[in-house]
Amino acid sequence: MRKRRKKPQQQKKQAFNPEVKPEMEDIPKNSKLAGKRLMGLLLQQKWALLIILLAAVVSSGLFAVTPIIMGKALDQLIQAIRANGLSGSYEQLAKIVGLPLLLLALAYLIGAAVAFVQEYTMASVGEKLALSMREKISEKITRLPLHYYDANETGEILSRTTNDPDKIAEILKTGALQFANALCNLVFSVVIMFALSPIMAVIIIATMSLSVFATKAISQKTLAIFAENQKVLGELNGKIEEYYTGNLIIKSFNQQDMVTQTERELSERQYQANKKSQFVIYAIYPAIRFLTQLSFVVTAIVGGIFAINGSMTIGTVQAFLQYVNQIADPITQASYFINSMQAALASAERVFEFLDEAEELPETSNPIAITAPDGAVAFEHVRFGYKPGQLLMEDVSFTVRPNEMVAIVGPTGAGKTTLVNLLMRFYELEGGTISVDGIDIRNLSKSGLRRMVGMVLQDTWIFKGTIAENLAYGKMDASREEIIAVAKAARCDHFIRTLSEGYDTVISNEEGTVSQGQMQLLTIARAMLANPALMILDEATSSVDTKTELEVQKAMVQSMKGKTSFVIAHRLSTIKSADLILVMNEGDIVEQGNHYDLLAENGFYAKLYNSQFEKAEELENELAEDLLAVNPLLS
């Protein structure tokens, strides 16, 4: 089982407790600001939005005049019946309703064509919006400091960067189009109603205004509900990712029942949150429908009274009844959009919070380029902490000459990996300087600095692609001959050639095509191909067999030739041969020197050696004797 990169102890996250309800700070804090920023992204497609708006005006205008056409036709038909009775001919009927029917057909056909253009354009707007957000997210990911990933769950980050943009785009593609049409329908219908009969228009609007209050009452509760739903979804994604990657450990310790119970509790929370969010979205429909029917009844009664009094024709009454429906549908659609828009705003705020995270310090405007690095490194009074005001390193100083090998030792959590991460400038210092060849690394570009350093840690990572592509990751223009040469030097050429496709075999970090030890050999070869001036290696090989461990050790020795190297040391042979040993404890360097000088001081290193390395040396000697007995060629 591969070991995952340990997160700094200072950045530990609180364990999830299914019974703990999310705090108020997880509720969207500023929906207006989120809406404003979302509109800013949409306005980048202003011409497409203009087409959608014009299409809404045309289709809604055509739809709004259809009740008048039908009302006029009905009035003409009633007049003909009163004049001629029911004995009229089909020719007379065609003369009365022919033109209205033709106008209705044209209105519906043109409206359908315009609606098609509108739907197509809106789909494009929604997808381009999602694409724009993903591009911003992708750019942001490359600029975020390492401590952001230390402090946040992978599943939560994935939820913000994938689920939330999709949710925003989906709601806008469906709801925004309905809202635009609904608004135009409402405006046209109200204008025509006031033109026909101001009294009837006021009565209808008064009864329908109750829908506005119902919508407002429901939508006020939706923001917190949608925020809760997205938060729980992020937690669920995080747990799924954690359990998937740690599946072997879970089974090894027989924790399937515990994992199942935790996942069931999380799934139940997500189910309840999602059910509640879906309910508040669709609960608006029966409320608005009831109020619509109430308005319809009032309109029919009042219209009937006006028709009996002769102040209004029957055709006009039926037109008003149609306008009740034409107003009711837009109000329902607008209410649905306003409700569902709360979900989009909650998701948008989560995305914008991600985009607003503090980034790495900007590059220096005039970076210095080291064309032929020697590999000299100096730490001078370095101060660093993962959290402001909580220093892990208070005063770290040491000097390394070119081509020297530095062994970094210390108990677990002493700060060994943090030290090399600072050299790579994955984190920014709170004080002091780190220099390479006498130049402060802050005066170098990050890319230039990292091109000078090859890094091989215990937590190996292979990208999905061919072996040749993985080896050339640090030097994309490497020839096949260069790749093969470095593979031989890293002692992985032999096993590569045993694979079916050789260097063209497709591998990935999750597949079992190559073993853990073989992946370590590949990562060593990858670092060697870049030919850096400095090498950083974690020589822990506890997860591989003895033969592979020996191969890895030989490959590491080969990779350090002619280079300044920093080794997070676990083997006594490495520590003894180091030019400089940095002894770390609780974040600081407590001792430094070579093996024999440090033993003579009889300090922390001597205690560490006596408690750990001396026993390890005895085991190594026993192991070497056993190996020689089995295979004398190893000598």
Stockholm file with secondary structure:
# STOCKHOLM 1.0

chainA/1-635         MRKRRKKPQQQKKQAFNPEVKPEMEDIPKNSKLAGKRLMGLLLQQKWALLIILLAAVVSSGLFAVTPIIMGKALDQLIQAIRANGLSGSYEQLAKIVGLPLLLLALAYLIGAAVAFVQEYTMASVGEKLALSMREKISEKITRLPLHYYDANETGEILSRTTNDPDKIAEILKTGALQFANALCNLVFSVVIMFALSPIMAVIIIATMSLSVFATKAISQKTLAIFAENQKVLGELNGKIEEYYTGNLIIKSFNQQDMVTQTERELSERQYQANKKSQFVIYAIYPAIRFLTQLSFVVTAIVGGIFAINGSMTIGTVQAFLQYVNQIADPITQASYFINSMQAALASAERVFEFLDEAEELPETSNPIAITAPDGAVAFEHVRFGYKPGQLLMEDVSFTVRPNEMVAIVGPTGAGKTTLVNLLMRFYELEGGTISVDGIDIRNLSKSGLRRMVGMVLQDTWIFKGTIAENLAYGKMDASREEIIAVAKAARCDHFIRTLSEGYDTVISNEEGTVSQGQMQLLTIARAMLANPALMILDEATSSVDTKTELEVQKAMVQSMKGKTSFVIAHRLSTIKSADLILVMNEGDIVEQGNHYDLLAENGFYAKLYNSQFEKAEELENELAEDLLAVNPLLS
#=GR chainA/1-635 SS CCCCCCCCGGGCCCCCCTTSCCCGGGSCSCHHHHHHHHHHHHGGGHHHHHHHHHHHHHHHHHHHHHHHHHHHHHHHHHHHHHHHTTCCCHHHHHHHHHHHHHHHHHHHHHHHHHHHHHHHHHHHHHHHHHHHHHHHHHHHHHHSCHHHHHHSCHHHHHIIIIIHHHHHHHHIIIIIHHHHHHHHHHHHHHHHHHHHCHHHHHHHHHHHHHHHHHHHHHHTTHHHHHHHHHHHHHHHHHHHHHHHHTHHHHHHTTCHHHHHHHHHHHHHHHHHHHHHHHHHHHTHHHHHHHHHHHHHHHHHHHHHHHHHHTSSCHHHHHHHHHHHHHHHHHHHHHHHHHHHHHHHHHHHHHHHHHHTSCCCCCCCSSCCCCSSCCCCEEEEEEEECSBTTBCSEEEEEEEECTTCEEEEECSTTSSHHHHHHHHTTSSCCSEEEEEETTEEGGGSCHHHHHHTEEEECSSCCCCSEEHHHHHGGGCTTCCHHHHHHHHHHTTCHHHHHHSTTGGGCEECSSSSSSCHHHHHHHHHHHHHHTCCSEEEEECCCTTSCHHHHHHHHHHHHHHTTTSEEEEECCSHHHHHHCSEEEEEETTEEEEEECHHHHHHHTSHHHHHIIIIIHHHHHHHHHHHHHHHHHCGGGC
#=GC SS_cons         CCCCCCCCGGGCCCCCCTTSCCCGGGSCSCHHHHHHHHHHHHGGGHHHHHHHHHHHHHHHHHHHHHHHHHHHHHHHHHHHHHHHTTCCCHHHHHHHHHHHHHHHHHHHHHHHHHHHHHHHHHHHHHHHHHHHHHHHHHHHHHHSCHHHHHHSCHHHHHIIIIIHHHHHHHHIIIIIHHHHHHHHHHHHHHHHHHHHCHHHHHHHHHHHHHHHHHHHHHHTTHHHHHHHHHHHHHHHHHHHHHHHHTHHHHHHTTCHHHHHHHHHHHHHHHHHHHHHHHHHHHTHHHHHHHHHHHHHHHHHHHHHHHHHHTSSCHHHHHHHHHHHHHHHHHHHHHHHHHHHHHHHHHHHHHHHHHHTSCCCCCCCSSCCCCSSCCCCEEEEEEEECSBTTBCSEEEEEEEECTTCEEEEECSTTSSHHHHHHHHTTSSCCSEEEEEETTEEGGGSCHHHHHHTEEEECSSCCCCSEEHHHHHGGGCTTCCHHHHHHHHHHTTCHHHHHHSTTGGGCEECSSSSSSCHHHHHHHHHHHHHHTCCSEEEEECCCTTSCHHHHHHHHHHHHHHTTTSEEEEECCSHHHHHHCSEEEEEETTEEEEEECHHHHHHHTSHHHHHIIIIIHHHHHHHHHHHHHHHHHCGGGC
//
